Amino acid sequence: MMRVNLNKIISLARISNHELSFLAPSARCLDGLHRSFANEPGSTEVAPAPAQLVEPPLVDSFGRRHNYLRISLTERCNLRCQYCMPAEGVPLSPRGALLSRDELLRLARVFVAAGVDKVRLTGGEPTLRADLADVVRGLREAGVRAVGMTTNGLVLTRRLPALQRAGLSALNVSLDSLRADRYERMARRPGLARVLAGVDLALQLGYSPVKINVVLMKGFNDDEISDFVEYTMDRDVEVRFIEFMPFSGNRWDDSKLVPYRAALAAARARHELAPAAARPHDTATLWRAAGARGAVGFISSMTQHFCSSCNRLRLTADGNLKVCLFGAAEVSLRDAARAGASDAALTGLVRAALRNKKARHAARTAEPRVWALAPRISFPWAPAALASRARAPVGARAYSSSAEDDAGAFSHLDGSGRARMVDVGAKPVTVRSAAAECELRVGGRLLRLLRDARLPKGDALTVAQLAGALGAKRTADLIPLCHPLALDVVRVRVELPRGDCEAGGALRVRCEARATARTGVEMEALTGCAVAALALYDMCKSVDRSMRISELRVVQKSGGRSDVSPPPPPPLRAPDRSPLGEGETYAPTNVMHF
């Protein structure tokens, strides 16, 4: 009986008071009562209580406790999935606008202190972030119980072992087709074999289950439902069919939706399915085929929403908190943290945003919104500029850039985004020329040796000129999609800086190329210039290891459609033609002066 009563006391002590300060003393009394009972003799039968929360748990106005945080690590992605982004793409944020690792881990600690114990890393594509293993390790050290990741799986075979050692505990792989041609059409990139190899590696490393996310679209992959069920027969995977979701820009309409019940009927038409045990807060309704090692699930986010059990918060790559995936309202935790907000103030921002969370999402009516009208939250410590800044549209992101996905802007990409060599057969043959320059910054001692031709390796300037000419002629062997050209001439010059050499200076390397051809020679000029600078570096590195190559650029290009003109020379000073003043002596400057 004592055990039951004490557990009730523990439970009461951990109930969120919804930030009502007058309940705080009661909570402290209950917590102290629990400690006194636990220290009494004879209390060894009582199960140990979980670790005490630093902050009350995050509970919204509808009593939903939020302990699950989804963190977008990057906006970049190495696929261009049709349902994930509009065809025209969106501009990527500058690096400084995104959360650094230290900022991300600080925000994670704020959430952990408020009861978040589960984190899922998303993107973009999270595996494109170089410090991903350090992020995972930092989250586990911050107290996160479970760190999962959603990935497209393209580089899992290379990165997963290190991520597992860092503490990655769960894995979701986005895979919309088991047919190579269809996968490539959906993702606008090849790679199905690499994804399947990554799933197999995850199973070998002990991830159980590996969750496979499949976005169903009518007329595209809805005929593969049975194939995915078959995929679960001999693998410990959980294939989760997701109803196509409306994001502004991917041409949402009901005709693409495959409802949950229709997908379930298609699966049961060829397989005997039985319901599987449900998990708390799970978004998928699970079924298992007879004799299967794995399971299939159906996420009915559109036709049968599961908002009543939602326990999720979302943190975007640029530090904005979203309490609902489909909501327009965002709170910039990044701006608050950079403005000097304390951890307590950041927690207050999170709780205030959570109070505005709706009972359910309104995804079916989600259209492009007037983002400036999204609710804003301000705190007394925040600068006025931070509180009133108009929000940028970062809701349902398309992880690309408009230029990257525009085949008309990049001639080396075809309509599906695959690399190709440009056909120049129809272009006229003209005399093409280009010049490129770069700088090699060196120290004073090396500059003296170059001027005196006393380098240990010999005549570095001549070697650089020969290397640059050779590099220009071999450009097509180095640059994969560059056309091989018969060059008429290549000239490489290296100019030493003038003046005192004590402080060092910048050597200017210039490569000029000319050809009679159908395409330009700017790549030949750039390659020759770069190779000449590298040869100089190699000749001089025994003397100066702090050299720096920089400012490689095309400075002149002619003979093609888009010519580049050299910058105009600085204007000459006009001669002084003012009349002589009274008493002024005239001194001629155009005759020899004795």
C-alpha positions in Angstrom: 0.0 0.0 0.0 2.9 2.3 0.8 4.4 1.7 -2.6 1.1 2.7 -4.4 0.7 5.9 -2.3 4.3 6.9 -2.8 4.1 6.4 -6.5 1.1 8.7 -6.6 3.1 11.3 -4.7 6.0 11.0 -7.1 3.5 11.3 -10.0 2.0 14.4 -8.5 5.4 15.9 -7.9 6.1 15.7 -11.6 2.9 17.0 -13.0 3.4 20.2 -15.0 1.9 23.2 -13.2 1.4 25.0 -16.6 3.8 27.6 -15.4 1.4 28.7 -12.6 3.8 30.0 -10.1 1.5 29.5 -7.1 1.8 25.7 -7.5 5.6 25.7 -7.3 5.8 25.5 -3.5 3.5 22.5 -3.5 5.6 20.8 -6.1 8.7 21.4 -4.0 7.0 20.0 -0.9 5.9 16.9 -2.7 9.4 16.4 -4.1 10.9 16.8 -0.6 8.3 14.3 0.8 9.4 11.8 -1.8 13.0 12.2 -0.8 12.2 11.8 2.9 10.2 8.6 2.2 13.0 7.2 0.1 15.6 7.8 2.8 13.5 6.0 5.6 14.4 2.5 6.7 12.2 -0.1 5.1 11.7 1.9 1.9 13.9 -0.4 -0.2 10.9 -1.9 -1.8 10.2 1.3 -3.6 11.3 1.4 -7.2 13.8 4.3 -7.8 12.3 7.4 -9.3 13.5 8.7 -12.7 15.9 11.6 -12.7 14.3 14.8 -11.6 13.6 17.3 -14.3 15.3 20.6 -14.1 12.2 22.3 -15.5 8.6 21.3 -15.5 7.7 19.3 -18.6 6.5 21.0 -21.8 2.7 20.7 -21.9 0.4 22.5 -24.2 -3.1 23.9 -23.6 -4.6 20.5 -24.5 -2.6 18.5 -22.0 -0.2 17.0 -24.5 3.3 16.5 -23.1 6.1 17.1 -25.6 9.3 15.1 -25.1 10.2 14.6 -28.8 12.3 17.2 -30.8 13.0 17.0 -34.5 16.1 19.0 -35.5 16.9 20.0 -39.0 20.6 20.1 -39.3 21.0 21.5 -42.8 19.0 22.8 -45.8 21.2 21.0 -48.3 20.2 17.7 -49.9 21.9 15.5 -52.5 18.5 14.4 -54.0 15.8 16.5 -55.6 12.6 14.5 -54.7 9.6 15.8 -56.6 7.2 15.7 -53.6 9.8 17.5 -51.3 10.4 20.6 -53.3 9.0 22.7 -56.1 10.7 22.2 -59.4 12.0 25.8 -59.3 13.6 25.3 -55.9 14.3 28.0 -53.3 17.4 30.0 -52.3 19.5 28.5 -49.6 20.2 30.5 -46.5 23.7 31.9 -46.0 25.9 29.9 -43.6 25.8 32.5 -40.9 22.0 32.3 -40.8 22.2 28.6 -39.8 22.8 27.2 -36.3 26.4 26.4 -35.4 27.0 23.1 -33.6 27.6 25.0 -30.3 24.3 26.9 -30.7 22.4 23.7 -31.6 23.7 21.8 -28.6 23.0 24.7 -26.3 19.3 24.7 -27.5 19.2 20.9 -27.1 20.3 21.2 -23.5 17.5 23.7 -22.9 15.0 21.3 -24.3 16.5 18.4 -22.3 16.1 20.4 -19.1 12.4 20.8 -19.9 11.9 17.0 -20.4 12.8 16.3 -24.0 14.5 12.9 -24.1 14.1 11.9 -27.7 15.6 13.7 -30.7 15.4 13.0 -34.4 17.9 14.5 -36.8 16.5 15.5 -40.2 17.4 18.0 -43.0 17.7 18.5 -45.9 19.9 15.5 -45.7 21.6 15.3 -42.3 24.5 13.1 -43.6 25.8 16.0 -45.6 26.8 17.8 -42.4 30.5 17.1 -41.8 30.2 17.2 -38.0 27.2 14.9 -37.8 28.9 12.4 -35.5 30.0 15.2 -33.2 26.4 16.4 -33.1 25.1 13.0 -32.2 27.7 12.6 -29.5 27.0 16.0 -28.1 23.2 15.2 -27.9 23.9 12.0 -26.0 26.2 13.8 -23.6 23.5 16.5 -23.1 21.2 13.8 -21.7 19.1 12.8 -24.8 18.0 9.2 -24.3 17.4 8.3 -27.9 18.9 10.0 -31.0 17.5 9.0 -34.3 18.0 10.1 -37.8 15.9 10.3 -41.0 18.1 10.0 -44.1 17.8 9.3 -47.8 20.5 6.6 -47.3 22.8 7.5 -50.1 25.9 7.6 -47.9 25.0 5.3 -45.1 27.5 2.7 -46.0 30.3 5.3 -45.5 29.0 7.1 -42.4 26.8 4.8 -40.4 29.5 2.9 -38.4 30.9 6.2 -37.0 27.4 7.4 -36.2 26.6 4.3 -34.3 29.8 4.6 -32.3 28.8 8.2 -31.5 25.4 7.1 -30.1 22.9 7.0 -33.0 20.1 4.7 -31.7 17.4 4.7 -34.4 17.3 5.0 -38.2 14.6 6.0 -40.7 15.4 5.7 -44.4 13.3 7.5 -47.1 12.7 5.2 -50.0 9.8 5.7 -52.3 10.4 2.9 -54.9 12.1 -0.4 -55.2 12.5 0.1 -59.0 15.7 1.8 -60.1 14.1 3.8 -63.0 11.2 5.0 -60.9 13.5 5.9 -58.0 15.6 8.0 -60.3 12.6 9.7 -61.8 11.2 10.5 -58.3 14.5 11.7 -56.8 15.9 13.2 -60.0 19.1 11.3 -59.2 20.2 7.7 -59.4 21.2 5.7 -56.2 18.7 2.9 -55.4 21.4 0.3 -55.0 23.3 2.5 -52.6 20.2 3.0 -50.5 19.4 -0.7 -50.3 23.1 -1.4 -49.4 22.8 1.1 -46.6 19.6 -0.5 -45.2 21.4 -3.9 -45.2 24.4 -2.5 -43.4 22.1 -0.9 -40.7 20.5 -4.3 -40.1 23.9 -5.9 -39.8 24.9 -3.3 -37.3 21.9 -4.2 -35.1 19.4 -1.4 -35.8 16.0 -3.0 -35.1 13.8 -2.1 -36.8 15.1 0.0 -39.6 12.1 2.2 -40.6 11.5 2.8 -44.3 9.4 5.9 -45.1 7.5 5.6 -48.4 5.5 8.6 -49.6 2.6 7.1 -51.7 1.4 9.0 -54.7 -1.4 7.8 -56.9 -0.3 6.8 -60.3 3.3 6.8 -59.4 4.3 4.2 -56.8 0.9 3.0 -55.4 1.4 -0.2 -57.5 4.4 -1.1 -55.3 2.6 -1.5 -52.0 2.7 -5.3 -52.3 6.4 -5.2 -53.3 7.2 -3.3 -50.1 5.2 -5.7 -48.0 7.2 -8.5 -49.6 10.4 -6.6 -48.6 9.5 -7.1 -44.9 9.2 -10.8 -45.1 12.9 -11.6 -44.5 14.1 -8.3 -43.0 13.6 -6.6 -39.7 12.3 -3.5 -41.3 9.2 -1.4 -40.7 7.9 0.0 -44.0 5.7 3.0 -43.3 3.4 4.2 -46.1 2.8 8.0 -45.7 -0.1 9.9 -47.2 1.2 12.5 -49.6 1.3 15.8 -47.6 0.5 19.3 -48.8 3.5 21.6 -49.0 3.1 24.9 -50.8 5.0 24.4 -54.0 4.7 20.7 -54.8 1.4 21.1 -56.6 -0.8 19.6 -54.0 -4.2 18.2 -55.0 -6.4 15.4 -53.8 -5.9 13.4 -57.0 -2.4 12.4 -55.8 -3.5 11.2 -52.4 -3.6 7.5 -51.7 -5.8 7.2 -48.5 -4.8 4.9 -45.7 -7.7 2.6 -46.2 -7.1 2.2 -49.9 -3.4 1.5 -49.3 -4.3 -1.1 -46.6 -6.8 -2.8 -49.0 -4.1 -3.0 -51.7 -1.7 -4.6 -49.3 -4.3 -7.1 -48.0 -5.3 -8.1 -51.5 -2.1 -10.1 -51.8 -0.9 -10.7 -48.3 -2.6 -11.8 -45.1 -2.1 -9.0 -42.6 -2.8 -8.9 -38.9 -2.7 -5.9 -36.6 0.6 -5.4 -34.7 0.9 -4.0 -31.2 0.8 -0.2 -31.1 3.4 1.9 -29.5 2.7 5.1 -27.4 2.7 8.3 -29.6 3.3 6.2 -32.7 2.1 7.9 -35.9 1.8 4.6 -37.8 -0.9 2.0 -37.6 1.1 -1.2 -37.7 0.3 -4.5 -39.5 2.3 -7.6 -40.0 2.2 -10.1 -42.8 2.0 -13.8 -41.9 5.5 -15.2 -41.3 7.2 -11.8 -41.8 10.1 -10.6 -39.8 9.2 -7.0 -40.3 6.0 -5.0 -40.3 4.2 -2.4 -42.4 2.7 0.8 -41.1 0.3 3.4 -42.5 0.6 7.1 -41.5 -2.7 8.7 -42.2 -1.7 12.3 -41.6 -4.3 13.6 -44.1 -7.4 11.4 -43.8 -7.2 10.5 -40.1 -5.0 12.9 -38.3 -3.2 11.8 -35.1 -2.9 15.3 -33.5 -4.5 14.3 -30.2 -1.3 12.4 -29.2 1.2 14.8 -30.8 4.3 15.1 -28.7 6.6 16.7 -31.3 8.4 20.0 -31.6 10.5 21.0 -34.6 13.7 23.1 -34.8 14.7 24.3 -38.2 18.3 24.6 -39.5 18.2 28.3 -39.0 17.0 28.0 -35.4 13.2 28.6 -35.7 10.9 26.6 -33.4 7.8 25.2 -35.0 5.2 23.6 -32.7 3.3 22.2 -35.7 4.7 21.0 -39.1 1.8 22.6 -40.9 1.6 25.8 -38.9 2.9 29.1 -40.1 4.0 30.4 -36.7 7.6 30.3 -35.9 9.8 31.6 -33.0 13.5 32.3 -33.7 15.5 30.7 -30.9 18.6 31.5 -32.8 18.0 35.3 -32.8 17.1 35.1 -29.1 20.2 33.2 -28.2 22.5 35.5 -30.3 20.8 38.5 -28.6 22.0 37.2 -25.2 19.0 35.4 -23.9 19.6 33.1 -20.9 18.5 29.5 -20.9 15.5 30.4 -18.7 14.5 33.0 -21.3 14.8 30.5 -24.1 12.7 28.0 -22.2 10.1 30.8 -21.7 10.0 31.3 -25.5 9.4 27.6 -26.0 6.6 27.5 -23.5 4.9 30.6 -24.9 5.0 29.1 -28.4 3.6 25.8 -27.1 0.6 27.6 -25.6 -0.4 28.7 -29.1 -0.3 25.1 -30.5 -3.7 24.2 -32.0 -5.7 21.1 -31.2 -5.1 19.8 -34.7 -3.4 20.9 -37.9 -5.2 22.4 -40.9 -3.1 20.8 -43.6 -5.9 20.3 -46.1 -6.3 24.0 -46.4 -2.6 24.8 -46.3 -1.7 27.3 -49.0 1.0 29.8 -49.4 0.5 32.2 -46.5 1.2 35.8 -45.8 4.2 35.0 -43.6 4.5 38.5 -42.2 1.1 37.9 -40.4 2.3 34.8 -38.6 2.1 35.2 -34.8 5.1 36.7 -33.1 6.2 36.4 -29.6 8.3 39.0 -27.8 10.0 39.1 -24.4 11.1 42.2 -22.4 14.8 41.3 -22.8 14.6 41.0 -26.6 15.7 44.0 -28.7 12.9 45.7 -30.6 14.5 44.7 -33.9 14.4 41.0 -32.9 10.8 41.2 -31.7 9.4 43.0 -34.8 11.5 41.4 -37.5 9.4 40.1 -40.4 9.7 36.3 -40.7 11.0 34.7 -43.8 9.0 31.8 -45.3 10.7 28.8 -43.8 7.7 26.5 -43.1 7.8 23.5 -45.4 11.1 23.9 -47.0 12.3 22.8 -50.4 15.9 21.9 -49.8 17.5 23.2 -53.0 18.3 26.4 -54.6 16.5 27.8 -57.7 19.7 28.0 -59.6 20.7 24.5 -58.8 17.6 22.9 -60.1 17.1 25.0 -63.2 18.4 23.1 -66.2 18.1 26.2 -68.3 20.7 28.0 -66.1 23.1 25.1 -65.8 23.8 23.8 -69.3 25.7 20.8 -67.9 22.4 19.4 -66.4 19.6 17.8 -68.3 15.9 18.2 -67.5 16.1 15.5 -64.8 19.1 17.0 -63.1 21.8 14.6 -64.4 25.2 15.7 -65.5 25.9 15.7 -69.3 28.4 17.2 -71.8 27.1 20.2 -73.7 26.6 19.6 -77.4 28.6 22.4 -79.2 28.3 21.0 -82.7 25.9 23.8 -83.8 28.0 26.6 -82.5 30.1 28.7 -85.0 33.9 28.3 -85.1 35.5 31.5 -83.9 38.7 32.7 -82.4 38.3 32.3 -78.7 40.6 33.7 -76.1 40.6 34.0 -72.3 42.9 35.1 -69.5 42.9 34.0 -65.9 44.9 35.4 -62.9 45.6 34.3 -59.4 47.9 35.4 -56.6 50.4 33.5 -54.5 51.2 35.3 -51.3 54.7 34.6 -50.0 56.9 35.8 -47.1 59.9 38.2 -47.3 62.7 35.6 -47.2 61.1 33.6 -50.1 60.6 36.8 -52.1 64.3 37.7 -51.8 65.3 34.2 -53.0 63.0 34.5 -56.0 64.4 37.9 -56.9 67.9 36.6 -56.6 67.2 33.3 -58.4 68.7 31.4 -55.4 65.9 28.9 -54.6 67.2 25.4 -53.6 65.1 23.7 -56.2 66.2 25.9 -59.1 64.4 28.3 -61.4 60.9 28.2 -60.0 59.4 30.8 -62.4 60.4 28.8 -65.5 59.0 25.6 -64.0 55.7 27.4 -63.2 55.4 28.6 -66.8 56.0 25.2 -68.2 53.6 23.6 -65.7 50.9 26.1 -66.6 51.2 25.5 -70.3 51.0 21.7 -69.8 48.1 22.1 -67.4 46.1 24.2 -69.9 46.7 21.6 -72.6 45.5 18.8 -70.3 42.3 20.5 -69.1 39.9 18.0 -70.7 41.7 15.2 -68.9 41.2 17.0 -65.5 37.7 18.5 -65.9 35.3 15.7 -66.7 32.8 17.5 -69.0 35.2 19.9 -70.6 35.7 19.6 -74.4 39.2 18.8 -75.6 40.5 21.7 -77.6 43.5 22.2 -79.9 45.0 25.3 -78.5 46.6 27.9 -80.7 48.8 29.3 -78.0 49.2 29.3 -74.2 51.2 32.0 -72.4 52.0 31.9 -68.7 53.6 34.9 -66.9 54.6 35.2 -63.3 55.2 38.7 -62.0 57.0 39.4 -58.7 55.8 42.3 -56.5 57.8 45.5 -56.6 59.2 47.4 -53.6 60.7 46.3 -50.4 60.6 42.5 -49.9 60.9 42.4 -46.1 57.2 42.1 -45.6 56.7 39.7 -48.5 54.0 40.2 -51.1 51.8 38.6 -53.7 53.1 37.0 -56.9 50.7 37.5 -59.8 50.2 34.5 -62.0 48.5 35.0 -65.4 47.6 32.5 -68.0 46.4 33.4 -71.5 44.9 30.9 -73.9 43.6 31.1 -77.5 42.0 28.6 -79.8 40.0 28.5 -83.0 37.0 26.4 -81.8 33.3 26.2 -81.1 33.6 26.7 -77.4 35.5 29.0 -75.1 38.9 28.5 -73.5 38.3 30.0 -70.1 38.7 26.6 -68.4 42.0 26.2 -70.1 43.1 29.6 -68.8 41.9 28.8 -65.3 43.5 25.4 -65.2 46.8 26.7 -66.6 46.9 29.5 -64.0 46.0 27.2 -61.1 48.6 24.5 -62.1 51.3 27.2 -62.5 50.5 28.5 -59.0 50.6 24.9 -57.7 54.0 24.3 -59.3 55.3 27.5 -57.7 54.0 26.3 -54.4 55.8 23.0 -54.8 59.1 24.6 -55.8 59.0 27.0 -52.8 57.4 25.0 -50.0 60.8 24.1 -48.4 61.3 27.8 -47.8 57.8 29.1 -46.9 55.0 26.8 -45.8 52.6 29.6 -45.1 52.1 30.5 -48.8 48.5 31.1 -49.8 46.9 30.8 -53.3 43.9 33.1 -53.8 41.9 35.2 -56.1 41.8 32.7 -59.0 39.4 34.3 -61.6 38.8 34.9 -65.3 39.8 38.5 -66.1 39.2 38.4 -69.9 37.2 36.3 -72.4 36.3 37.0 -76.0 35.0 35.2 -79.1 31.9 33.7 -77.5 28.3 34.6 -76.5 29.3 36.0 -73.0 32.5 37.9 -73.2 34.4 39.2 -70.2 36.2 42.5 -70.7 39.3 43.4 -68.6 38.8 46.2 -66.1 39.5 49.6 -67.6 42.9 51.1 -66.6 42.9 53.8 -64.0 42.3 57.3 -65.5 45.4 59.4 -66.1 45.7 62.7 -64.2 44.8 65.6 -66.5 47.7 68.0 -67.1 47.6 71.2 -65.1 46.7 74.0 -67.6 46.0 76.7 -65.1 47.7 80.0 -65.8 50.9 80.9 -63.9 50.5 82.9 -60.8 52.3 86.2 -60.4 55.8 85.5 -59.1 55.6 81.7 -60.0 58.6 80.2 -61.8 58.0 78.1 -64.8 60.0 74.8 -64.8 59.6 72.8 -68.0 59.2 69.0 -67.6 59.5 67.8 -71.2 63.2 68.7 -71.8 66.3 67.3 -70.3 67.1 69.0 -67.0 70.7 70.0 -66.2 
